[in-house]
């Protein structure tokens, strides 16, 4: 079994920026020269998340609205009271979505559904420079 790692740098616009990273992850799989295995996509940090979505304008609007309904910015968070950084909701949202995603690949291609893209979601309240790790394992 072979392990290959590639870093994907991202500059975000701040809270609720949803970035399609499918192409970059597919490129990492191609660079690995592996045919079959899994790609683990992981963001370092506690206010960003990785998931899949159909990357289209309606859902790019719907997802942030759903996050606001589930984890409102307008309630009291102990994190904010302690640190006064205004991003308690960002941490909670990231914890629920999660920092990583595992995608199988076969014949050197990600096995995503037709309308399924891999996305990074910026949940912090300010623009950030992020580093996404693609760890590719396979044969």
RARA-V767507 format. One record per run of one state. SS is the DSSP state (h for helix, s for strand, l for the rest). FROM is the first residue (numbers start at 1). TO is the last residue. If there is no record, write none. Layout:
ss=SS from=FROM to=TO
ss=SS from=FROM to=TO
This chain:
ss=l from=1 to=1
ss=s from=2 to=11
ss=l from=12 to=17
ss=s from=18 to=20
ss=l from=21 to=21
ss=h from=22 to=32
ss=l from=33 to=36
ss=s from=37 to=43
ss=l from=44 to=47
ss=s from=48 to=53
ss=l from=54 to=56
ss=h from=57 to=70
ss=l from=71 to=77
ss=h from=78 to=83
ss=l from=84 to=87
ss=h from=88 to=97
ss=l from=98 to=99
ss=s from=100 to=106
ss=l from=107 to=108
ss=s from=109 to=110
ss=l from=111 to=116
ss=s from=117 to=122
ss=l from=123 to=128
ss=s from=129 to=138
ss=l from=139 to=139
